[in-house]
Amino acid sequence: FIRGNANNDANIDLADAVTILEFLFSSGATPSCLSALDANDDDSVNVADAVQVLDFLFSGGAPLPPPGNGTCAIDPTPGSTTCSAGFCP
């Protein structure tokens, strides 16, 4: 997966922050890769993840933790968020 690429379109953009917020607040279906939504790699998905994506995109925030930067890879810090096999654009 690519951290922060919540909608699995191979781009980290505003749509990913919206996808995270929709999952949290609009009773959307559980994504097959919660790890991609965990943009700050704190092992949970919450509003801070959407803020992390927005900070990265629009405020010169730090790069998202690996696997990020458009490279699809296995999570180097596995935890309780999961990702089904094959979740790469």
Summary of the structure (lengths in Angstrom):
residues: 89
radius of gyration: 11.4
end to end distance: 8.1
largest distance: 32.5
contacts: 248
relative contact order: 0.27
helix: 31%
strand: 2%
